[in-house]
């Protein structure tokens, strides 16, 4: 999933999202602040779910969450940008809301 570098800030996801810092961690995954190197929208949030730690039902829940987020369009809901599988992680990329 990541290309390790000298610091955590050099980790890359899908050859596109450069990790800036860890925002938080919960039972469902870890959220990172990332820089989108291929978009004007520089800061985004990447939620990484380690698939090896989740049951098949939880994996389906993550895919379902991504499909719902992709359809939502509302000014009070963070915008969904991307989802992908990378190595042993399922990742969801959304708008960063300070």
C-alpha positions in Angstrom: 0.0 0.0 0.0 2.7 2.5 0.9 6.1 3.2 -0.5 8.2 3.8 2.6 10.5 6.7 2.6 12.6 8.5 5.2 9.6 10.0 7.0 5.9 9.2 7.2 5.2 12.2 5.0 6.7 10.5 2.0 4.3 7.5 2.1 2.3 7.3 -1.2 -1.0 5.6 -1.7 -2.0 4.5 -5.3 0.9 6.6 -6.7 -1.3 9.6 -6.1 -1.9 10.4 -2.4 1.1 11.6 -0.3 0.6 11.1 3.4 1.0 14.3 5.5 -0.1 13.0 8.9 -2.2 10.5 10.8 -5.5 12.1 11.9 -6.9 9.2 13.9 -7.5 5.6 14.3 -10.6 3.5 15.2 -11.8 0.0 15.1 -12.7 0.3 11.4 -9.5 1.9 10.1 -7.0 4.7 10.2 -7.5 8.2 8.7 -4.7 10.1 7.2 -4.4 13.7 5.9 -3.0 13.4 2.4 -2.0 15.6 -0.5 -3.5 14.7 -3.8 -0.6 15.1 -6.3 -2.9 14.9 -9.3 -5.6 17.4 -8.3 -6.1 21.1 -7.5 -7.8 19.9 -4.3 -4.6 19.5 -2.4 -5.6 18.2 1.1 -7.9 15.2 1.4 -8.6 12.5 3.9 -7.7 8.9 3.2 -9.3 6.2 5.3 -7.3 3.0 5.2 -8.9 -0.3 6.3 -6.6 -3.3 6.7 -8.6 -6.1 5.0 -6.6 -8.8 6.8 -8.1 -7.6 10.1 -11.8 -7.5 9.0 -14.4 -10.2 8.5 -16.0 -10.6 5.0 -19.1 -8.8 6.3 -16.9 -5.8 7.4 -15.2 -5.8 4.1 -18.6 -5.6 2.4 -19.6 -2.8 4.8 -16.6 -0.8 3.7 -17.4 -1.3 0.0 -21.1 -0.3 0.7 -19.9 2.8 2.6 -17.9 3.8 -0.5 -20.8 3.3 -2.9 -23.1 5.4 -0.7 -20.6 8.2 -0.3 -20.1 8.2 -4.1 -23.8 9.0 -4.6 -24.1 11.7 -1.9 -24.2 15.3 -3.0 -25.0 17.8 -0.2 -23.2 21.0 1.0 -23.2 19.7 4.6 -21.7 16.2 3.8 -18.0 15.7 3.0 -17.4 15.0 -0.6 -16.3 11.6 -1.8 -13.4 11.5 -4.3 -12.1 7.9 -4.7 -12.0 4.4 -3.3 -9.5 1.6 -4.2 -7.9 -1.6 -3.1 -4.1 -1.3 -2.7 -2.2 -4.4 -1.4 -4.1 -5.5 1.7 -6.0 -2.2 2.3 -9.3 -0.8 1.2 -9.0 3.0 1.0 -11.7 5.7 0.8 -10.7 9.3 -0.1 -12.9 12.2 0.9 -12.8 15.9 1.3 -10.8 17.3 4.2 -12.9 19.3 6.6 -11.1 21.4 9.2 
